[in-house]
């Protein structure tokens, strides 16, 4: 009886992306790989969604008894797609057509044409999609091979992360693989790892209202917020999304990414600096979620002197950390809460007046919670980070005030190594952190300090520590596990274990001598 052939293992998205990078190696700079690949991934993704809707529509029409000769009229009806939140993809922009011209010299021009056609048909993407695939410097044979490779990714069938931030995941992968080779502004565009974003979202719980990220990157905060709302029985329209991004290519990526997820977002008419060109000056958000670039030194502009955002002190010109913090607070609604990532230096630095700003924030009752995160969470920076939560509505729903307390959580021992250099927080880790925060903030009597992990510190304690907010200073050390073994039994057990190790050592020595004795010298 013949054996059945083993099914060919399906490649992960990351394995396919690695092969994609191999196709471009030597022809494009590593920092350019992701821009070439991202556009093709976007094209394939929306084409897959289009074809999926087309197949569903065809089945529905057949079930209704529509004659075959009339099918094209319905299958090419734009509204049948857009009404189901699916992009209308013109015929010459569909992946099947792109695949058919992959081996032709003009494949680059055909891809550029596809991007033009999609933008014309879908106003939300106007001026956003990547171009320049027809440029002389991009090897067309390799580009054709890349089209074939991207064509092997089935986003509606084989991808196991259908609900994920797909373009963000691709972006994350390339940042990770080529982090050391990124240059200029791009090097600071840290993609926020999904487990970090999820922790922020699970703690803030943005069920409904205005969500703002003035350092939006690829838009991952918004994607996770929308997924959170959906997972809790709400609709994506329950939240209004506002963002801003400084780097033009990343701003376009965010627009593409949000469009893929069907998330309507006001990202402003262009990329812009949140400090000198605030695109949402009158916005007061219910939630701020952000991972601003760490320790930016060249952020200052003379026109920022005396800015109304610096309510708690003018930030030092050599570091933007507390400029970001005050920008977030400025944009919070009266009962709004912000959760954001900052480098650990912000917890204790006193240079340039940072210590004074931190003191004023604590004394104003704005600082809610600080979470020290484990290392190795980010692909392209080893800087240790913390999550900050600041809130203008500290007294919550009429419960006992927490205004004179700050919750400190030391999560540095959590997380699991996914690879030699990357750690991720598991769902259980995230639930432990978020659950502790909610038990404390909801004043329901369920919160207790956990030595070595969590401590609700009074303003008096924080003052004694000179307003340094490093969680390790407050949580103390974990209690040793109770040891109920009687001392005489413990000595007897350890003695036996020691003698057993001696015996094993003698056996090993004997074996080594026999092996050496058998060697011909």
C-alpha positions in Angstrom: 0.0 0.0 0.0 1.5 3.3 -1.0 2.1 5.8 1.7 0.2 9.0 1.6 2.4 12.0 0.8 3.0 14.2 3.8 1.3 17.6 3.5 3.8 20.3 2.7 4.2 22.5 5.8 2.7 26.0 5.4 5.3 28.8 5.6 4.8 31.4 8.3 4.4 35.0 7.2 7.9 35.7 8.7 9.5 32.8 6.7 8.0 34.2 3.5 9.2 37.7 4.4 12.7 36.4 5.0 12.7 34.9 1.5 11.4 38.2 0.2 14.4 40.0 1.8 16.7 37.4 0.2 15.3 38.3 -3.2 16.2 42.0 -2.7 19.6 41.5 -1.0 22.3 43.2 -2.9 19.9 45.2 -5.1 18.3 47.4 -2.4 19.6 48.9 0.8 18.3 46.9 3.9 16.4 50.0 5.1 14.5 50.0 1.7 13.4 46.4 1.8 10.3 47.0 3.9 9.0 49.8 1.7 9.2 47.6 -1.5 7.6 44.6 0.3 4.9 46.6 2.2 3.3 47.9 -0.9 3.1 44.4 -2.5 1.7 42.9 0.8 -0.9 45.7 0.8 -1.8 45.0 -2.8 -2.1 41.2 -2.2 -4.1 41.7 1.0 -6.8 43.9 -0.5 -6.9 41.7 -3.6 -7.4 38.6 -1.4 -10.2 40.4 0.5 -11.8 41.5 -2.8 -11.7 38.0 -4.3 -13.1 36.5 -1.1 -16.1 38.9 -1.3 -16.4 38.2 -5.0 -16.6 34.4 -4.4 -19.2 34.9 -1.6 -21.2 37.2 -3.9 -21.1 34.7 -6.7 -22.4 32.0 -4.4 -25.2 34.2 -3.2 -26.3 35.2 -6.7 -26.2 31.5 -7.8 -28.4 30.6 -4.9 -30.8 33.3 -5.9 -31.1 31.8 -9.4 -29.3 34.6 -11.3 -28.5 33.5 -14.8 -24.8 33.0 -15.5 -24.8 35.6 -18.3 -26.0 38.3 -15.9 -23.4 37.5 -13.2 -20.7 39.9 -14.5 -23.1 42.9 -14.0 -23.4 42.1 -10.3 -19.9 40.9 -9.7 -18.5 44.2 -11.1 -20.9 46.3 -9.0 -18.6 48.5 -6.9 -21.3 48.9 -4.1 -21.4 45.2 -3.5 -17.9 45.5 -2.2 -17.7 48.9 -0.5 -20.9 48.2 1.4 -19.2 45.2 3.0 -16.1 47.3 4.0 -14.1 45.8 1.1 -11.9 48.0 -1.1 -13.0 48.1 -4.8 -10.0 46.8 -6.7 -10.0 47.6 -10.5 -9.3 44.7 -12.9 -5.7 45.9 -13.7 -4.9 46.2 -10.0 -6.0 42.7 -9.0 -3.3 40.3 -7.9 -4.1 37.8 -10.7 -3.3 40.4 -13.3 -0.1 41.6 -11.5 1.0 37.9 -11.2 0.4 37.4 -15.0 2.9 40.2 -15.8 5.4 39.3 -13.1 8.0 38.0 -15.6 7.7 41.0 -18.0 10.2 43.8 -18.0 7.4 46.4 -17.4 6.2 44.7 -14.2 7.3 47.7 -12.1 5.2 50.1 -14.2 2.2 47.8 -13.9 2.5 47.8 -10.1 2.7 51.6 -10.1 -0.4 51.7 -12.3 -2.2 49.4 -9.9 -1.4 51.7 -7.0 -2.8 54.7 -9.0 -6.0 52.9 -9.9 -6.7 51.8 -6.3 -6.1 55.3 -5.0 -8.5 56.8 -7.7 -11.2 54.3 -6.7 -10.7 54.6 -2.9 -10.4 58.3 -1.7 -9.3 57.3 1.8 -6.0 56.1 0.2 -5.4 59.2 -1.9 -1.7 60.1 -1.9 -0.8 57.2 0.4 0.2 54.1 -1.5 3.9 53.5 -2.4 5.1 54.1 -6.0 8.3 54.0 -7.9 8.4 50.3 -8.6 9.3 51.2 -12.2 12.5 53.0 -11.2 15.7 52.0 -12.9 17.4 50.9 -9.6 15.0 48.2 -8.8 15.9 44.9 -10.6 12.8 43.8 -12.5 13.8 40.1 -12.5 14.0 40.1 -8.7 10.8 42.2 -8.5 9.0 39.5 -10.5 10.3 36.8 -8.2 9.1 38.9 -5.3 5.6 39.1 -6.8 5.6 35.3 -7.1 6.7 35.0 -3.5 4.1 37.4 -2.0 1.6 35.7 -4.2 2.1 32.5 -2.0 0.7 34.3 1.0 -3.1 33.7 1.3 -4.4 36.3 3.7 -7.9 35.0 3.7 -7.0 31.3 4.0 -3.5 30.4 5.4 -2.6 33.4 7.4 -3.0 32.6 11.1 -3.1 36.2 12.3 -6.2 37.4 10.3 -7.2 39.8 13.1 -3.8 41.2 13.6 -2.2 44.4 12.5 -0.9 42.8 9.3 1.2 45.7 7.8 2.5 46.5 11.3 3.6 42.9 11.7 5.5 43.1 8.4 7.0 46.4 9.5 7.9 44.9 12.8 9.7 42.0 11.2 11.8 44.2 8.9 12.7 46.5 11.7 13.8 43.5 13.7 15.9 41.9 11.0 17.6 45.1 9.9 17.5 47.2 13.0 21.2 47.7 13.0 21.2 48.9 9.4 18.3 51.4 9.7 19.4 55.0 9.3 18.3 58.5 10.1 14.8 59.1 11.4 13.7 55.6 10.5 16.0 54.2 13.1 13.9 55.8 15.8 10.6 54.6 14.5 10.3 51.8 17.0 7.3 49.6 16.2 5.5 48.9 19.4 5.5 45.1 20.1 2.0 43.7 20.1 2.2 42.5 23.7 3.1 46.0 24.9 0.3 47.5 22.9 -2.1 44.9 24.3 -1.0 45.7 27.9 -1.7 49.4 27.4 -5.1 48.7 25.9 -6.1 46.1 28.5 -5.2 48.6 31.2 -6.9 51.6 29.7 -10.0 49.7 28.4 -11.0 52.2 25.6 -14.6 50.9 25.2 -15.9 54.1 23.7 -14.8 57.7 23.1 -11.9 59.5 21.5 -8.6 57.7 21.2 -5.5 59.8 20.4 -1.9 58.8 19.5 0.4 61.8 18.5 3.3 59.4 17.7 1.2 56.9 15.8 3.9 54.9 14.0 2.2 52.2 11.9 -1.1 52.6 13.8 -0.9 49.5 16.0 -2.4 51.3 19.0 -5.6 52.0 17.0 -5.8 48.5 15.6 -5.5 46.9 19.0 -8.0 49.4 20.5 -10.5 48.5 17.8 -10.0 44.8 18.3 -10.5 45.3 22.1 -13.9 47.1 21.5 -14.9 44.3 19.1 -13.9 41.6 21.5 -16.1 43.1 24.2 -19.2 43.2 22.1 -18.9 46.8 20.8 -18.6 48.2 17.3 -15.4 49.8 15.9 -17.5 53.0 15.5 -17.8 53.2 19.3 -14.3 54.8 19.2 -13.2 57.9 17.2 -9.5 57.7 16.3 -7.1 60.7 16.0 -3.4 60.4 15.2 -0.3 62.2 14.0 3.0 60.9 12.7 6.2 62.8 11.9 7.8 60.5 9.3 6.1 60.6 5.9 6.6 57.0 4.9 5.3 55.8 8.3 2.3 58.2 8.1 1.4 56.6 4.8 1.9 53.1 6.3 -0.5 54.0 9.2 -3.1 55.2 6.7 -2.7 51.9 4.7 -2.8 49.8 7.9 -5.9 51.5 9.3 -7.7 51.3 5.9 -7.0 47.5 5.8 -8.7 47.1 9.2 -11.7 49.3 8.2 -10.8 51.8 10.9 -11.7 55.4 10.0 -9.1 57.6 11.5 -8.2 61.3 11.4 -4.5 61.2 10.8 -4.4 64.8 9.6 -3.9 65.8 6.0 -0.1 65.1 6.1 2.8 63.9 8.3 3.8 66.6 10.8 5.7 67.3 14.0 3.3 67.0 17.0 5.2 69.7 18.9 5.6 72.5 16.3 2.6 71.6 14.0 -0.1 70.1 16.2 -2.7 68.9 13.7 -5.4 68.4 16.4 -4.9 71.5 18.6 -8.5 71.5 20.0 -8.8 67.7 20.6 -9.5 66.6 24.1 -9.3 62.8 24.1 -10.8 60.3 26.5 -7.8 58.0 25.9 -4.2 58.7 24.9 -2.2 55.7 23.8 1.3 56.3 22.7 4.9 55.0 22.3 6.8 58.2 21.5 10.4 58.0 20.3 12.7 57.7 23.3 15.1 60.5 24.5 14.8 62.6 21.4 17.5 65.4 21.6 16.7 67.5 18.6 13.1 68.3 19.2 13.2 71.9 20.4 12.1 74.9 18.3 12.3 78.5 19.5 8.6 79.0 19.0 7.9 76.4 21.7 9.2 78.7 24.4 6.2 79.6 26.6 3.9 77.1 25.0 0.7 76.6 27.0 1.3 72.8 27.0 4.3 73.3 29.4 1.9 73.7 32.4 4.2 71.8 34.7 7.5 73.2 33.5 9.4 73.8 30.3 11.0 70.5 29.2 14.8 70.4 28.6 15.8 71.2 25.1 18.0 68.1 25.0 15.3 65.5 25.8 11.7 65.4 24.6 10.4 62.8 27.2 8.5 65.3 29.4 7.4 67.3 26.4 5.6 64.2 25.3 4.1 63.7 28.8 2.8 67.2 28.9 1.5 67.1 25.3 -0.5 64.0 26.3 -1.9 65.7 29.4 -2.8 68.8 27.4 -4.9 66.7 25.0 -6.8 64.8 27.7 -10.5 65.4 28.4 -11.4 66.3 32.0 -11.8 62.7 32.9 -9.4 61.3 30.4 -6.6 58.8 31.0 -3.3 58.3 29.1 -1.1 55.2 28.9 2.3 55.5 27.2 5.8 54.0 27.0 8.8 56.0 28.2 12.5 55.1 28.7 13.3 54.3 32.3 15.5 57.4 32.6 12.3 59.5 32.9 11.5 57.8 36.2 14.5 59.3 38.0 16.3 61.9 35.9 16.7 65.4 37.5 18.6 67.0 34.6 17.2 70.0 32.8 14.3 70.4 35.4 12.9 66.9 34.7 12.8 66.2 38.4 10.8 69.3 39.1 8.3 68.5 36.3 7.9 65.0 37.7 7.3 66.3 41.2 4.6 68.7 40.0 2.9 65.9 38.1 2.8 63.7 41.2 1.6 66.6 43.5 -1.1 67.5 41.0 -2.5 63.9 41.4 -2.0 63.1 37.8 0.3 60.0 38.0 -1.9 56.9 38.3 0.4 54.0 37.8 4.0 53.1 36.8 4.8 49.6 35.4 8.5 48.6 35.0 8.6 46.3 32.0 11.0 43.4 31.3 13.9 43.8 29.0 14.3 42.5 25.4 10.7 43.5 24.4 11.8 45.7 21.5 13.4 44.5 18.3 15.7 47.5 17.8 16.5 49.0 21.1 17.8 47.5 24.4 16.7 50.6 26.4 14.6 49.4 29.4 11.2 51.0 29.4 8.2 51.6 31.7 4.5 52.2 31.1 3.1 55.4 32.6 -0.6 56.0 33.3 -1.7 59.5 34.0 -5.3 60.5 34.6 -7.4 63.6 35.0 -10.2 61.6 36.6 -8.4 60.0 39.6 -11.5 59.9 41.8 -13.2 57.5 39.4 -16.9 56.8 39.8 -17.5 58.4 43.2 -15.4 55.8 45.1 -12.7 56.5 47.6 -10.0 58.9 46.3 -6.7 57.5 45.0 -5.4 61.0 44.4 -2.7 60.7 47.0 -1.5 57.3 45.9 0.5 55.9 43.0 0.4 52.2 42.1 3.8 50.8 41.3 4.1 47.4 39.4 7.4 45.7 38.9 6.8 43.4 35.9 10.5 42.9 35.1 10.4 39.2 35.8 7.4 38.5 33.6 7.5 37.5 29.9 8.7 34.5 27.9 11.7 34.5 25.5 10.3 34.0 22.0 13.8 33.9 20.5 17.3 34.5 21.7 16.9 38.2 21.7 13.1 38.9 21.9 10.8 38.5 24.9 7.0 38.7 24.8 4.4 39.1 27.5 1.9 36.2 27.5 -1.9 36.7 27.9 -1.5 35.6 31.5 1.2 38.2 32.1 -0.9 40.9 30.7 -3.9 39.8 32.7 -1.8 39.8 35.9 -0.7 43.4 35.3 -4.0 44.8 34.1 -6.0 42.9 36.8 -3.8 44.4 39.5 -4.3 47.9 38.1 -8.1 47.5 37.8 -8.4 46.1 41.3 -6.5 49.1 42.7 -8.2 51.7 40.6 -11.8 50.4 41.0 -11.6 50.7 44.8 -13.6 47.5 45.2 -11.6 46.1 48.1 -10.0 43.5 45.9 -6.5 45.1 45.8 -3.7 44.1 48.1 0.0 44.9 47.8 2.1 42.0 46.6 5.7 42.2 47.9 8.2 42.2 44.9 5.4 43.0 42.4 2.9 45.7 43.4 2.7 48.5 45.9 0.2 51.4 46.3 2.6 54.1 47.6 1.4 57.2 49.4 2.4 60.7 48.4 4.4 60.8 51.6 6.5 57.7 50.6 7.1 59.2 47.2 8.2 62.5 48.7 10.7 60.5 50.9 12.2 59.1 47.7 12.5 62.6 46.2 9.8 61.8 43.6 11.8 59.1 41.9 9.2 56.8 40.4 11.2 53.6 39.9 8.9 50.7 40.9 11.7 48.7 42.4 12.1 51.3 45.2 8.6 50.7 46.4 7.5 47.1 45.8 10.3 45.6 48.0 11.3 42.0 47.5 9.1 38.9 47.0 8.4 36.9 50.1 10.3 33.6 50.3 8.2 30.5 49.9 7.2 28.9 53.2 9.5 26.0 54.1 7.8 23.6 56.5 10.3 20.8 56.2 11.7 19.9 59.7 15.4 20.8 60.0 16.6 17.2 60.9 14.7 15.8 58.0 16.2 18.4 55.7 19.8 17.7 56.8 19.2 14.0 56.3 17.7 14.5 52.8 20.5 16.9 51.7 23.2 14.5 53.1 21.8 11.6 51.0 21.6 13.8 47.9 25.2 14.9 48.4 26.4 11.3 48.9 24.5 10.3 45.7 26.4 13.0 43.8 29.7 11.7 45.2 28.8 8.2 44.0 27.8 9.5 40.5 31.1 11.4 40.3 33.1 8.2 41.1 31.2 6.3 38.3 32.0 9.1 35.8 35.6 9.1 36.8 35.8 5.3 36.3 34.1 5.6 32.9 36.5 8.3 31.8 39.6 6.2 32.9 38.3 3.2 30.9 37.7 5.4 27.8 41.2 6.9 28.0 42.8 3.5 28.6 41.3 2.3 25.3 42.9 5.1 23.3 45.9 4.2 21.1 48.6 6.8 21.7 
